[in-house]
Amino acid sequence: MTSLAISKPEVIQPGRLRLLLRYLRRNKSLAVGLVILLLLTAFTVGGFLTMDTKLAYPLSVLPKQPPSAKFPFGTDFFGRDLLAAMVVGLWQTALIGVLAGGLGTLIGIVLGFTSAYFGGYADNAIKGVCQILTPIPPFLIQVILAGSLDKRDVTVYTMAFIVVLLSWMGPTLVIRSQVLSMKERQFVSVAKLSGMGDIGIIFVEIMPNLLPFIAASFVSQVFGAVFASFYLAVIGLGPLREPLLGNTIWSAQSQGAFFNGWWWWPIEPAIAMVLILGSLALINMGLDELANPRIRRTE
């Protein structure tokens, strides 16, 4: 009597790309934010590759020209091609955000892990400094610092430094609270019993589990840095010759653009800033689902 072998149907696991697309289809905030950010990146990169960015500076073209085939975004009172100004301004605004947000997040990671994992006097000192500085309005300190500098000394990198001075407390407290919870988990105790050192536990066991929190914190810091650079420039405390989005709005306001009928001058940088901040806010909302196990949904 022969037995018939019943073959089980082969289960095909979806690839990582398909899983990613499925997740983005469900997490619409993250998907829309990434699409807007990619479009802004393509606009900036394409502009740098196809046009002369020197036109973004004064006395480069005929001033006060409305949008046309020759000047799609028009020109301003100072003779700048606003299309070139948007390309350079988006890049400079993004540079400030990435530099200040990245450095603030890095400082927060170092101080947060040091405070939570090792504890003792380091924990008391770091926590105390954060609790003292956090209630201070950063806008006030940033305005005082930026206003005390000579206008000739203010650059994109100077603005990034001013912003990052008060941007590390938030990531420090968030990462500290996560590490305090994570270091009590069973897998950390097992790693200690196996003889793994503190550095190995931090980088091999704890940090990979905190990557979603770190990513969300980085995006949040970039958002704050972009917004800070924007309002500092809008009140005239940015590098005035550079075509930052906030500088363009400030110069349009100072020249009475709306009253003189130059409506395109302030509208374009305002729309660009709304798109930047909106995309970062949507990405941060999407990453919150990924980082927060209470609202995370699995495939």
C-alpha positions as CSV (number, residue, x, y, z in Angstrom):
1,M,0.0,0.0,0.0
2,T,1.6,3.2,-1.1
3,S,1.2,6.5,0.6
4,L,0.6,9.7,-1.3
5,A,2.7,12.7,-0.2
6,I,0.7,15.8,0.0
7,S,2.8,18.8,-0.9
8,K,2.1,22.0,0.9
9,P,1.6,25.1,-1.2
10,E,4.7,27.3,-1.2
11,V,4.2,30.6,0.6
12,I,5.8,33.4,-1.3
13,Q,6.9,36.2,1.1
14,P,6.5,39.7,-0.3
15,G,9.7,41.6,-0.8
16,R,10.8,44.6,1.2
17,L,9.9,47.0,-1.5
18,R,6.3,45.7,-1.6
19,L,6.0,45.7,2.2
20,L,7.3,49.3,2.2
21,L,4.8,50.3,-0.4
22,R,2.0,48.6,1.5
23,Y,3.0,50.4,4.7
24,L,3.1,53.8,2.9
25,R,-0.3,53.1,1.4
26,R,-1.6,52.7,4.9
27,N,0.4,55.4,6.5
28,K,-0.8,58.3,4.3
29,S,0.8,61.1,6.4
30,L,4.2,59.6,5.9
31,A,3.6,58.9,2.2
32,V,2.3,62.4,1.4
33,G,5.1,64.1,3.3
34,L,7.8,62.1,1.5
35,V,6.2,62.9,-1.9
36,I,6.2,66.6,-1.2
37,L,9.8,66.5,0.2
38,L,11.0,64.5,-2.9
39,L,9.3,67.1,-5.2
40,L,11.0,69.9,-3.4
41,T,14.3,68.1,-3.6
42,A,13.8,67.5,-7.4
43,F,13.0,71.2,-7.9
44,T,16.1,72.3,-6.0
45,V,18.5,69.8,-7.6
46,G,17.0,70.4,-11.1
47,G,17.4,74.1,-10.6
48,F,21.1,73.8,-9.7
49,L,21.7,71.7,-12.7
50,T,19.9,73.7,-15.3
51,M,20.1,77.4,-14.4
52,D,22.6,80.0,-13.3
53,T,22.2,80.4,-9.5
54,K,24.0,83.8,-9.7
55,L,20.7,85.2,-10.9
56,A,19.5,84.8,-7.3
57,Y,21.5,87.8,-6.2
58,P,20.8,91.5,-6.7
59,L,21.4,93.4,-9.9
60,S,21.4,90.2,-12.0
61,V,18.2,90.8,-14.1
62,L,15.7,93.5,-15.0
63,P,13.8,94.3,-11.7
64,K,10.1,94.2,-11.0
65,Q,9.1,91.9,-13.8
66,P,5.9,89.9,-13.4
67,P,5.9,86.1,-14.1
68,S,6.5,85.4,-17.8
69,A,8.1,82.9,-20.1
70,K,11.5,84.5,-19.6
71,F,11.0,84.8,-15.8
72,P,8.6,82.1,-14.7
73,F,8.6,83.3,-11.1
74,G,9.1,87.0,-11.9
75,T,11.8,89.3,-10.5
76,D,12.0,91.5,-7.4
77,F,12.8,95.1,-6.7
78,F,16.5,94.4,-6.4
79,G,16.9,92.7,-9.8
80,R,16.9,89.0,-8.7
81,D,15.3,86.2,-10.7
82,L,12.9,84.7,-8.2
83,L,13.1,81.3,-9.7
84,A,16.8,81.2,-9.0
85,A,16.1,82.7,-5.6
86,M,13.7,79.9,-4.8
87,V,16.2,77.3,-5.8
88,V,19.0,78.7,-3.7
89,G,16.7,79.7,-0.9
90,L,15.2,76.2,-0.6
91,W,18.7,74.7,-0.5
92,Q,19.9,77.2,2.2
93,T,16.8,76.8,4.3
94,A,17.2,73.0,4.1
95,L,20.9,73.2,4.9
96,I,20.2,75.2,8.1
97,G,17.5,72.7,9.1
98,V,19.6,69.6,8.5
99,L,22.7,71.0,10.2
100,A,20.9,72.4,13.2
101,G,18.5,69.4,13.5
102,G,21.3,66.8,13.0
103,L,23.7,68.4,15.5
104,G,20.9,68.9,18.0
105,T,19.8,65.3,17.7
106,L,23.4,64.0,17.9
107,I,23.9,66.0,21.1
108,G,20.6,64.7,22.5
109,I,21.7,61.1,21.7
110,V,25.0,61.4,23.5
111,L,23.6,63.2,26.5
112,G,20.4,61.1,26.7
113,F,22.3,57.8,26.7
114,T,24.9,59.1,29.1
115,S,22.3,60.4,31.5
116,A,20.0,57.4,31.5
117,Y,22.4,54.5,31.1
118,F,25.2,55.6,33.5
119,G,23.1,57.7,35.9
120,G,24.7,59.2,39.0
121,Y,26.0,62.7,39.0
122,A,25.9,62.9,35.1
123,D,22.2,62.1,35.1
124,N,21.5,64.8,37.8
125,A,23.6,67.4,36.0
126,I,22.1,66.7,32.5
127,K,18.6,66.5,33.7
128,G,18.9,69.6,35.8
129,V,20.3,71.7,32.9
130,C,17.5,70.5,30.6
131,Q,14.9,71.3,33.2
132,I,16.3,74.8,33.7
133,L,16.7,75.7,30.0
134,T,13.6,74.1,28.6
135,P,11.1,76.7,29.9
136,I,13.1,79.6,28.4
137,P,11.5,80.7,25.2
138,P,14.0,79.9,22.5
139,F,12.7,82.7,20.2
140,L,13.8,85.3,22.8
141,I,17.4,84.0,23.1
142,Q,17.7,83.5,19.3
143,V,16.6,87.1,18.6
144,I,19.1,88.4,21.2
145,L,22.0,86.4,19.8
146,A,21.2,87.1,16.2
147,G,20.6,90.8,16.9
148,S,23.9,91.2,18.7
149,L,25.9,90.1,15.7
150,D,27.2,92.3,13.0
151,K,25.1,91.9,9.8
152,R,28.3,91.1,7.8
153,D,29.1,88.2,10.2
154,V,25.7,86.5,9.8
155,T,25.8,83.5,7.4
156,V,23.8,80.4,6.9
157,Y,26.2,78.5,9.2
158,T,25.9,81.2,11.8
159,M,22.1,80.9,11.8
160,A,22.4,77.1,12.1
161,F,24.7,77.6,15.2
162,I,22.3,80.0,16.8
163,V,19.4,77.6,16.3
164,V,21.2,74.6,17.6
165,L,22.2,76.3,20.9
166,L,18.7,75.7,22.2
167,S,17.6,72.7,20.2
168,W,19.2,69.8,22.0
169,M,17.2,69.7,25.3
170,G,14.1,68.1,23.7
171,P,16.0,65.1,22.1
172,T,18.0,64.7,25.3
173,L,14.9,64.3,27.5
174,V,13.0,62.1,25.0
175,I,15.9,59.7,24.5
176,R,16.7,59.7,28.2
177,S,13.2,58.5,29.0
178,Q,13.4,55.8,26.3
179,V,16.7,54.5,27.5
180,L,15.6,54.4,31.1
181,S,12.8,52.1,30.0
182,M,14.9,50.1,27.6
183,K,17.8,49.3,29.9
184,E,15.4,47.4,32.3
185,R,14.3,45.0,29.5
186,Q,15.2,41.3,29.7
187,F,17.4,41.3,26.6
188,V,19.7,43.9,28.2
189,S,20.0,41.8,31.4
190,V,20.9,38.8,29.2
191,A,23.5,40.8,27.4
192,K,25.1,41.9,30.7
193,L,25.1,38.3,32.0
194,S,26.8,37.2,28.8
195,G,29.7,39.6,29.5
196,M,28.9,42.3,26.9
197,G,30.3,45.7,27.9
198,D,28.4,48.9,28.3
199,I,29.4,50.3,24.9
200,G,28.3,47.0,23.2
201,I,25.0,47.0,25.0
202,I,24.4,50.7,24.0
203,F,25.2,50.3,20.3
204,V,24.2,46.7,19.7
205,E,21.2,46.1,22.0
206,I,19.6,49.5,22.9
207,M,20.2,51.9,20.0
208,P,18.8,49.7,17.2
209,N,15.5,49.5,19.1
210,L,15.5,53.3,19.4
211,L,16.1,54.2,15.7
212,P,12.4,55.0,15.1
213,F,12.4,57.4,18.1
214,I,15.7,58.9,16.9
215,A,14.4,59.4,13.3
216,A,11.2,61.1,14.6
217,S,13.3,63.3,16.9
218,F,15.6,64.3,14.0
219,V,12.6,65.2,11.8
220,S,11.1,67.2,14.6
221,Q,14.4,69.1,15.2
222,V,14.7,69.8,11.4
223,F,11.2,71.3,11.5
224,G,12.0,73.5,14.5
225,A,15.3,74.6,12.9
226,V,13.7,75.5,9.6
227,F,10.9,77.4,11.4
228,A,13.5,79.2,13.6
229,S,15.6,80.3,10.6
230,F,12.4,81.4,8.8
231,Y,11.2,83.7,11.6
232,L,14.6,85.1,12.3
233,A,15.0,86.0,8.6
234,V,11.5,87.5,8.4
235,I,12.3,90.0,11.1
236,G,15.5,91.0,9.4
237,L,18.1,89.0,11.4
238,G,19.3,86.7,8.7
239,P,22.1,87.0,6.2
240,L,20.5,89.8,4.2
241,R,22.3,89.2,0.9
242,E,21.4,85.5,0.8
243,P,18.1,84.5,-0.8
244,L,16.7,82.6,2.2
245,L,13.0,82.2,2.0
246,G,12.5,84.4,5.1
247,N,14.8,87.0,3.7
248,T,12.8,87.2,0.5
249,I,9.6,87.8,2.4
250,W,11.3,90.4,4.6
251,S,12.6,92.3,1.7
252,A,9.2,92.1,0.0
253,Q,7.6,93.5,3.1
254,S,10.1,96.3,3.5
255,Q,9.5,97.4,-0.1
256,G,5.7,97.2,0.2
257,A,5.4,94.5,-2.5
258,F,1.6,94.1,-2.1
259,F,0.9,97.8,-2.2
260,N,3.0,98.2,-5.3
261,G,1.3,95.3,-7.1
262,W,4.3,93.0,-7.0
263,W,2.2,90.2,-5.5
264,W,4.4,87.3,-6.8
265,W,7.4,88.5,-4.8
266,P,6.2,87.4,-1.3
267,I,3.7,84.7,-2.4
268,E,6.2,82.3,-3.8
269,P,8.6,82.0,-0.8
270,A,5.5,81.8,1.5
271,I,4.2,78.8,-0.5
272,A,7.6,77.2,-0.5
273,M,7.9,77.5,3.3
274,V,4.4,76.1,3.7
275,L,5.3,73.1,1.6
276,I,8.6,72.5,3.5
277,L,7.0,72.8,7.0
278,G,3.9,70.8,5.9
279,S,6.0,67.9,4.5
280,L,8.1,67.7,7.7
281,A,5.0,67.8,9.8
282,L,3.4,65.0,7.9
283,I,6.6,62.9,8.0
284,N,6.8,63.5,11.7
285,M,3.2,62.3,12.2
286,G,3.9,59.2,10.1
287,L,7.1,58.4,12.0
288,D,5.1,58.8,15.3
289,E,3.1,55.7,14.3
290,L,6.3,53.8,13.6
291,A,7.9,54.8,16.9
292,N,4.9,54.5,19.2
293,P,3.9,50.9,19.8
294,R,0.5,52.0,21.2
295,I,-0.7,53.2,17.8
296,R,1.5,51.1,15.5
297,R,-0.3,48.8,13.2
298,T,1.3,45.7,11.6
299,E,0.9,44.5,8.1
